[in-house]
Amino acid sequence: MRFLLKRLGFYAVAFLVAATFNFMIPRLLPGNPADIMLANSGGMIAPEAREALMATFGFIDAPLHEQYFAYLGSIFTWDFGLSIKFYPMPVADVLTQALPWTLFLTGSALLISFSIGTLLGVLAAWRRGQLTDVIASPTALALQSVPAVVVALCGLYFLAVRNRFFPTSYAFDPKLDPAWSWEFISSVAYHGFLPVVTLSVVLIGGYLITMRNNMIGQLGEDYLAMAEAKGLSDARVRYAYAARNALLPSVTALALSFGALFGGSLITEVVFNYPGVGNLLYLGIVGRDFPLIQGQLLIMTLAMLLANLAVDLAYVFLDPRLKRA
């Protein structure tokens, strides 16, 4: 419990620091949402409405510290203001509609890439210098060096545009209404297959190399020689002993990948026109939608912190030394 409380305190401070930067950046940039709306309205909005728009978007006429505390209060009530791009929709509603699609995309890609990459890394290290290692390791290094945008564009061109095996955009067939039906679920899987595979291909190489290096560091340990001397099967020594101890750094990499992928899915979502928060962030940047950008950055920060907290809890179960400490 003491360990958990210390980590929770650390993450609370980290979130507060991130929220502070998120508050300051739009106020340091030239212009504000009200002026942008007035400029884009083409005279449809009277200049007298500027003060009302400023208050609507959280730029109240008050000292900076009062604005800051009002901003913190709005965060904890999930009130990020109104979106400029999707006006008059609240930012929270816009993000709520897009968040499930990104969670599906990133969650599926992480699960697939971590499982395949970790398993191949274990086998490559256990059979170091053999055919499995000779094929898997160079392939992983090659995949790791290819930018996500290249993989996404190649997949889109060869599998969606040229051969039409998969759709080029959307999360499901626009003719369907969202429902818990086999037709809708299969449409979601069909439209999400190519973006998920794209993200998975980019991530597999990193997990494979990390796990292979960790496993090689464990192969010379005395406890493995003792396990083999006891007559345990090769598979049990490999997975229950060596792989379990080598897994700890890979779990840390998984958490970091989740936070990075949460924002890095922007490229894949834009290429495939997938309606997730990454695509939403792109539209917000292009439209200078500061409230939407602020809400998106807070979501990304929260996702990163929650992923690291989950890793801290997983470490307690994976590493018995932390339990005794």
Backbone torsions as a table, in degrees:
resi	resn	phi	psi	omega
1	MET	NA	-38.1	178.5
2	ARG	-63.6	-42.8	178.1
3	PHE	-60.8	-44.2	-178.2
4	LEU	-64.6	-42.6	-179.0
5	LEU	-65.8	-38.0	178.0
6	LYS	-63.6	-43.2	179.8
7	ARG	-67.5	-39.3	178.4
8	LEU	-63.2	-40.1	177.3
9	GLY	-63.4	-41.3	178.8
10	PHE	-62.4	-45.1	-177.4
11	TYR	-70.4	-31.2	175.8
12	ALA	-64.2	-43.3	177.7
13	VAL	-65.1	-42.0	178.9
14	ALA	-61.4	-40.8	178.5
15	PHE	-66.3	-38.4	178.9
16	LEU	-64.6	-41.0	177.8
17	VAL	-63.9	-44.1	179.0
18	ALA	-63.2	-40.5	178.5
19	ALA	-65.0	-34.9	178.2
20	THR	-65.0	-45.8	176.0
21	PHE	-61.9	-39.5	179.6
22	ASN	-63.3	-32.9	178.4
23	PHE	-73.4	-38.7	-172.3
24	MET	-79.2	-37.0	-171.7
25	ILE	-57.5	-50.3	179.9
26	PRO	-63.0	-29.3	-178.7
27	ARG	-80.0	-16.7	176.0
28	LEU	-90.4	-18.5	179.6
29	LEU	-79.7	151.6	177.0
30	PRO	-68.5	143.0	179.3
31	GLY	84.0	175.5	178.7
32	ASN	-155.1	167.3	-176.8
33	PRO	-57.9	-36.0	-178.4
34	ALA	-65.2	-44.2	178.6
35	ASP	-64.8	-35.8	178.1
36	ILE	-64.3	-43.5	179.6
37	MET	-65.2	-40.0	178.2
38	LEU	-64.1	-40.5	-179.7
39	ALA	-68.1	-35.1	-177.7
40	ASN	-86.0	-8.5	-175.2
41	SER	-78.7	-17.2	-179.1
42	GLY	64.8	33.5	179.3
43	GLY	86.6	1.5	-179.5
44	MET	-74.1	-23.9	179.4
45	ILE	-108.5	128.3	-178.6
46	ALA	-69.1	142.1	178.0
47	PRO	-58.9	-25.8	179.3
48	GLU	-65.2	-17.6	-178.7
49	ALA	-83.1	1.5	-175.6
50	ARG	-60.8	-45.5	-177.5
51	GLU	-63.3	-39.6	178.0
52	ALA	-64.8	-39.5	177.8
53	LEU	-66.7	-39.0	178.1
54	MET	-59.4	-44.4	179.0
55	ALA	-67.2	-35.1	179.8
56	THR	-62.6	-38.1	-177.7
57	PHE	-94.1	13.1	172.2
58	GLY	89.0	3.1	178.5
59	PHE	-92.7	73.1	-175.9
60	ILE	-78.5	154.4	179.5
61	ASP	-82.6	83.0	-177.1
62	ALA	-154.8	163.9	176.2
63	PRO	-56.8	156.3	-173.8
64	LEU	-60.5	-38.6	-177.8
65	HIS	-67.7	-32.4	176.8
66	GLU	-69.8	-38.5	175.2
67	GLN	-62.0	-37.8	-178.4
68	TYR	-64.7	-46.9	-179.3
69	PHE	-68.7	-33.4	174.5
70	ALA	-65.4	-37.0	178.0
71	TYR	-65.9	-43.9	177.8
72	LEU	-61.4	-40.2	177.6
73	GLY	-63.1	-36.7	179.1
74	SER	-68.9	-31.3	178.5
75	ILE	-63.6	-47.5	-175.1
76	PHE	-73.4	-13.1	172.8
77	THR	-102.1	9.0	177.9
78	TRP	59.4	36.6	179.2
79	ASP	-112.6	97.1	-179.1
80	PHE	-95.3	8.1	-179.3
81	GLY	88.5	-165.9	-178.2
82	LEU	-100.4	145.4	178.4
83	SER	-80.5	140.2	175.7
84	ILE	-78.6	-43.6	-178.6
85	LYS	-64.6	-39.4	-176.0
86	PHE	-113.0	29.2	-178.7
87	TYR	-54.6	134.7	9.5
88	PRO	-101.0	29.4	-179.8
89	MET	-71.4	137.9	173.7
90	PRO	-66.2	147.6	179.7
91	VAL	-60.0	-38.4	-179.6
92	ALA	-59.6	-39.8	179.3
93	ASP	-68.9	-39.1	179.2
94	VAL	-63.5	-45.2	-179.8
95	LEU	-68.3	-36.8	-179.6
96	THR	-63.4	-35.1	178.2
97	GLN	-70.9	-33.5	-175.7
98	ALA	-90.4	-26.8	-173.3
99	LEU	-59.9	-44.0	-179.7
100	PRO	-58.9	-33.7	-178.9
101	TRP	-69.9	-38.9	177.2
102	THR	-69.4	-39.0	177.5
103	LEU	-62.2	-40.6	176.8
104	PHE	-63.5	-44.8	-177.4
105	LEU	-65.7	-53.0	-176.9
106	THR	-70.8	-39.5	179.7
107	GLY	-63.0	-44.2	178.9
108	SER	-65.6	-43.5	-179.1
109	ALA	-64.8	-41.3	179.4
110	LEU	-65.9	-43.3	-179.1
111	LEU	-62.3	-44.6	-178.7
112	ILE	-68.3	-49.8	-175.3
113	SER	-68.4	-39.3	179.9
114	PHE	-67.2	-42.4	-179.3
115	SER	-64.9	-49.8	-178.0
116	ILE	-68.9	-45.8	-178.1
117	GLY	-64.1	-41.0	179.7
118	THR	-67.0	-44.4	179.7
119	LEU	-63.2	-44.8	178.5
120	LEU	-66.5	-33.2	176.8
121	GLY	-65.5	-40.0	177.0
122	VAL	-62.8	-46.5	-178.4
123	LEU	-67.1	-38.7	-179.7
124	ALA	-65.2	-38.7	179.3
125	ALA	-72.9	-40.4	-178.1
126	TRP	-66.9	-32.6	179.3
127	ARG	-111.5	45.5	-176.4
128	ARG	-58.2	130.7	-179.8
129	GLY	86.4	-9.5	178.8
130	GLN	-91.4	-174.9	-172.3
131	LEU	-60.5	-41.6	-179.6
132	THR	-58.6	-45.5	-179.4
133	ASP	-70.1	-39.3	-178.2
134	VAL	-63.1	-35.1	-179.7
135	ILE	-84.8	-46.3	-171.6
136	ALA	-69.2	-44.1	-173.8
137	SER	-66.2	-50.7	177.3
138	PRO	-62.6	-36.7	178.3
139	THR	-62.8	-41.4	179.0
140	ALA	-63.7	-41.7	178.1
141	LEU	-63.5	-39.0	178.9
142	ALA	-66.1	-44.8	179.5
143	LEU	-64.0	-36.4	-177.6
144	GLN	-66.3	-26.9	-176.1
145	SER	-91.1	-8.2	-178.5
146	VAL	-86.3	126.1	178.6
147	PRO	-63.6	149.8	-178.8
148	ALA	-62.1	-34.6	-178.0
149	VAL	-66.4	-32.7	178.7
150	VAL	-67.8	-46.0	178.9
151	VAL	-61.8	-42.4	-178.7
152	ALA	-65.2	-45.0	-179.1
153	LEU	-67.6	-38.7	177.4
154	CYS	-65.1	-44.5	177.9
155	GLY	-62.3	-41.3	179.8
156	LEU	-64.2	-42.9	-175.9
157	TYR	-71.6	-49.5	-172.7
158	PHE	-78.4	-32.0	-174.1
159	LEU	-105.6	-14.4	-178.0
160	ALA	-120.3	-42.1	-177.0
161	VAL	-86.3	-50.4	-174.8
162	ARG	-78.2	-46.3	-175.4
163	ASN	-104.7	-13.5	174.9
164	ARG	57.4	37.3	173.8
165	PHE	-74.9	-30.3	-177.2
166	PHE	-134.2	159.1	178.9
167	PRO	-70.8	158.1	-177.7
168	THR	-92.0	-13.2	-176.0
169	SER	-160.9	173.6	178.1
170	TYR	74.2	160.1	180.0
171	ALA	-92.8	-18.2	176.6
172	PHE	-162.2	172.8	-179.1
173	ASP	-64.0	121.9	-179.3
174	PRO	-60.0	-19.1	179.4
175	LYS	-74.8	-15.5	-176.6
176	LEU	-95.4	149.3	172.1
177	ASP	-96.1	137.8	178.9
178	PRO	-57.4	127.1	-179.7
179	ALA	-163.5	158.9	177.9
180	TRP	-83.7	67.5	179.2
181	SER	-124.3	156.2	-179.5
182	TRP	-62.2	-35.9	-179.5
183	GLU	-62.9	-44.2	-179.1
184	PHE	-71.3	-43.2	-179.3
185	ILE	-63.1	-42.0	178.4
186	SER	-66.2	-34.0	177.2
187	SER	-67.1	-40.1	177.1
188	VAL	-62.9	-44.2	179.3
189	ALA	-65.0	-39.1	-179.5
190	TYR	-66.2	-43.9	-179.9
191	HIS	-74.4	-27.4	-177.4
192	GLY	-90.8	-8.7	-175.6
193	PHE	-59.3	-50.8	-175.9
194	LEU	-66.6	-45.5	175.4
195	PRO	-61.2	-39.3	179.2
196	VAL	-65.0	-44.5	179.1
197	VAL	-62.9	-39.3	178.8
198	THR	-59.7	-49.1	179.3
199	LEU	-66.1	-37.4	-178.8
200	SER	-65.2	-43.1	-179.8
201	VAL	-60.4	-39.0	-179.5
202	VAL	-66.3	-33.7	-172.7
203	LEU	-90.9	-26.9	-172.6
204	ILE	-57.3	-43.7	-176.5
205	GLY	-58.6	-42.7	-179.5
206	GLY	-64.4	-43.5	179.3
207	TYR	-66.3	-38.2	-179.5
208	LEU	-64.1	-48.1	-178.8
209	ILE	-64.9	-42.0	-180.0
210	THR	-61.8	-47.2	-178.5
211	MET	-68.1	-37.7	179.0
212	ARG	-62.0	-46.3	179.5
213	ASN	-64.3	-39.6	178.3
214	ASN	-65.0	-41.0	-179.8
215	MET	-65.4	-41.9	-179.9
216	ILE	-61.3	-35.1	177.2
217	GLY	-67.6	-20.6	-179.1
218	GLN	-93.0	-18.5	-170.4
219	LEU	-65.5	-25.6	-178.9
220	GLY	-93.5	6.7	-177.0
221	GLU	-74.0	151.4	-177.5
222	ASP	-67.1	-31.8	-175.9
223	TYR	-66.8	-26.9	176.1
224	LEU	-72.4	-39.5	176.4
225	ALA	-63.3	-38.2	177.8
226	MET	-65.4	-41.0	179.3
227	ALA	-63.7	-40.5	178.3
228	GLU	-68.5	-36.6	178.8
229	ALA	-66.9	-28.2	177.8
230	LYS	-74.5	-7.9	178.1
231	GLY	89.2	16.2	179.0
232	LEU	-69.2	151.8	-177.6
233	SER	-66.9	156.9	-179.1
234	ASP	-60.7	-40.9	-179.0
235	ALA	-66.4	-39.2	-179.4
236	ARG	-67.9	-40.7	177.7
237	VAL	-63.8	-39.8	-176.1
238	ARG	-68.2	-46.5	-172.3
239	TYR	-95.1	-44.1	-175.2
240	ALA	-78.1	-23.3	-177.6
241	TYR	-110.1	-66.3	-174.1
242	ALA	-67.8	-50.3	-175.5
243	ALA	-65.8	-35.8	-178.7
244	ARG	-64.3	-42.2	179.3
245	ASN	-74.2	-30.4	179.0
246	ALA	-79.1	-10.2	-174.1
247	LEU	-77.4	-21.7	-172.8
248	LEU	-58.2	-50.8	177.5
249	PRO	-62.6	-31.0	179.1
250	SER	-68.7	-33.5	176.8
251	VAL	-65.2	-39.8	175.4
252	THR	-62.0	-44.2	177.8
253	ALA	-62.2	-33.2	178.1
254	LEU	-63.2	-44.3	179.8
255	ALA	-64.4	-44.2	178.5
256	LEU	-64.1	-36.7	179.0
257	SER	-66.2	-35.2	-178.9
258	PHE	-63.8	-46.0	179.0
259	GLY	-65.6	-43.5	180.0
260	ALA	-67.4	-39.7	-178.5
261	LEU	-69.5	-30.0	179.0
262	PHE	-60.4	-36.7	175.5
263	GLY	-92.2	-31.6	-178.4
264	GLY	-72.9	-13.7	176.8
265	SER	-68.4	-6.3	178.4
266	LEU	-53.1	-46.7	-176.4
267	ILE	-62.7	-48.7	-178.6
268	THR	-64.1	-41.2	-178.5
269	GLU	-68.0	-35.7	178.3
270	VAL	-70.3	-43.3	-179.2
271	VAL	-61.9	-43.2	-177.7
272	PHE	-95.9	7.7	-179.2
273	ASN	50.8	45.9	-177.7
274	TYR	-89.4	132.3	-170.0
275	PRO	-80.8	52.0	178.9
276	GLY	-99.7	-175.9	-177.5
277	VAL	-71.0	-23.9	175.7
278	GLY	-65.4	-47.2	176.0
279	ASN	-63.3	-35.9	178.1
280	LEU	-65.0	-40.2	177.7
281	LEU	-63.0	-40.8	177.7
282	TYR	-60.8	-46.2	179.3
283	LEU	-64.3	-36.1	178.6
284	GLY	-66.8	-40.2	178.8
285	ILE	-66.6	-44.4	180.0
286	VAL	-63.5	-40.9	-179.2
287	GLY	-88.6	4.6	-178.5
288	ARG	51.6	45.5	179.0
289	ASP	-87.8	85.4	-174.9
290	PHE	-61.2	-43.8	178.2
291	PRO	-59.9	-39.6	179.2
292	LEU	-67.4	-41.7	178.6
293	ILE	-63.3	-42.5	178.5
294	GLN	-61.3	-46.1	179.7
295	GLY	-63.0	-40.1	179.2
296	GLN	-64.7	-43.4	-179.8
297	LEU	-64.9	-36.0	176.8
298	LEU	-66.6	-38.9	177.3
299	ILE	-62.7	-43.0	179.2
300	MET	-63.8	-41.6	178.8
301	THR	-63.5	-44.9	-179.7
302	LEU	-63.7	-38.5	178.7
303	ALA	-63.7	-43.2	178.3
304	MET	-62.2	-44.7	-178.2
305	LEU	-67.5	-40.8	178.9
306	LEU	-66.0	-37.6	178.1
307	ALA	-64.5	-41.6	178.6
308	ASN	-68.9	-34.8	175.8
309	LEU	-65.1	-40.5	177.3
310	ALA	-62.3	-37.1	177.5
311	VAL	-67.0	-40.4	177.4
312	ASP	-59.1	-41.7	178.7
313	LEU	-69.0	-38.5	179.5
314	ALA	-66.3	-33.5	179.1
315	TYR	-60.7	-36.4	-179.4
316	VAL	-60.8	-36.5	-178.8
317	PHE	-84.1	-32.7	-177.2
318	LEU	-81.7	-30.5	-176.5
319	ASP	-113.1	104.3	-177.6
320	PRO	-62.0	-21.8	-179.3
321	ARG	-63.8	-32.9	178.7
322	LEU	-70.2	-32.6	176.9
323	LYS	-65.9	-42.3	179.9
324	ARG	-71.1	-27.7	178.6
325	ALA	-72.7	NA	NA
